[in-house]
Amino acid sequence: MKIIISLLVVACFVLSCQEEQKEEKEQEVSRLEIDNSTNKVGLSKDIKFIPLNPARGDKAPQAGAIYGNIRKDVATGYIGKFKNGFSSPPHIHNITYRAIVMNGELHNADEKAPKMWMTTGSIWTQPKGQSHITAAQGENAMAYIEIDSGPYLVKHEGEAFESDEKPINMHASNVIYLGKSESKLIGENCDAKIAYVWEKKNGENGYLLKLPTGFKGNVYSEGSIFFGIIISGKVAYTMPDSGKIIGLDQGSHFESKTKAIHDISTNEESLVYIRTNARFMIE
């Protein structure tokens, strides 16, 4: 009996080790040289802005798509610009969105809620169908906003409806960043930090990377979806084929559609939002 129990314990231990090794292997990100890279960059100066709510024209916040199209049924990431002192009437949206403050201070909540001004790096989500207002203060107030499908519509609060989603407002001071000793996505010699923002059942994820001044390293990605949007600061990006260095300021981005190596560096602390559908690692 003792021999049988011992064998069972050993077998369980071996299976456990095999599972751990399998998990670690699955979590590894390829560092091989990439042929036929799909690396691209997009510059903030090339973003074209349109009224977020066509009915209000220039009085409405302005929306500039980084990818996708807010008028179509596609996943879209865009920059929303708000004038100092802007405050919307109560309204709803037909779809849920998530947002990260880039500049200024933004408030997004129920009409009767006290103001909670969110600063750069703050995160909020707005469930579809729920009545709310959005307000802004400060020059050049703007946010990165993301939807999984469209079109993005603004409707009267009288059309409000219930969903199973709840809103989230998280001030930047409450966002928790993990370092190399706490996250497997950060290399052992890397001083970058990461915050886990959201996760979907289909494997898509959102993260915030905090890069220190003087950072120089690589982001190894494997997803068919991979976007790195500059939320604040500036990032120097080296193109893999030509070796050309391109400066990416706030609102600019880098992307890829296959396995890729993103060579980045900074001269100031920078915040980068990552959206992807596969594992990645920064070293």
Residue, then its C-alpha position, 0 to 999 in steps of 0.5 A: m500500500k505504501i509503495i502504491i501511494s508513493l508511486l501515486v505521489v511521484a506520478c502526480f509530482v511528475l505530471s505537475c512538473q510537466e504541466e508547469q513546464k508546458e505552461e512556461k513553454e506556452q508563455e515564452v515569446s519567440r526571440l528569433e529574427i523576423d522575416n518579412s516584418t509587418n511592423k508599422v508606425g502611425l504618427s499623430k500629425d496624420i490623424k484626421f479628426i471628425p465630430l464625435n457627435p455629428a448632430r453637434g458639429d464643432k461643439a462636440p468632442q473631436a474623434g481621430a481614429i488610430y485604427g478602425n472607423i467609429r462610423k462602421d461596425v469594426a473594432t476602433g481605437y481613437i483619440g477624443k479631444f475635448k475643449n476646456g470646460f466641456s460638459s455634455p448633456p446626459h446621453i447614452h451610447n449604443i456600445t460599450y467603450r473603455a478609455i485612458v486619459m492622455n491630457g487634462e482632466l476628465h470626468n465621466a459618470d452619472e449626471k448626479a455624481p460628484k466630479m471625480w477628475m481623472t488625470t493622465g493614465s486614469i482608466w474608465t469604462q462606459p457600459k452601453g445603454q447607461s445614461h451619463i455625462t462627460a466633462a473636461q477641464g484643462e487645455n488640450a484635454m484628450a483621451y484614448i478611447e476603444i470600442d470592440s464594434g461599431p458604429y459609435l452612436v450618441k443617443h438621448e438619455g430617454e433611450a437608456f437601457e440596462s445591460d449586465e455591465k458596470p462602469i469603472n472609474m479608476h484614477a491614475s493614482n490607483v492603477i497598480y503597476l507590476g515590475k520584473s519580480e511580479s510579472k512574467l511579461i517583464g524581462e529580468n533585466c528590464d526596468a519597465k512596469i506593467a498594469y493589466v487593464w482588461e481581458k476578454k474571453n477571446g484572448e484579447n488583452g489591454y495593458l499599460l506599460k510604464l517606461p522609465t527615462g533612458f529605457k532601451g529595449n525590445v517588445y516581442s509580440e506574436g499576435s495578429i493584433f498588436f498596437g502600442i499607443i503612446i499615451s504620454g511621453k515620447v518613444a523612439y522606434t527603430m524600424p526593423d528593416s531600414g534601421k530608421i529611428i522614428g520619434l513617436d509622440q503622444g497619440s502616435h503608435f506602432e503595430s504589427k500583425t505577425k510575430a514582431i520585435h519592436d525596438i523602442s527607447t525613451n528620453e523621458e518617462s512614457l506611458v504606452y497602451i498595448r492591445t493584443n490577442a497573444r502573449f508578448m514580452i518586454e526586455 
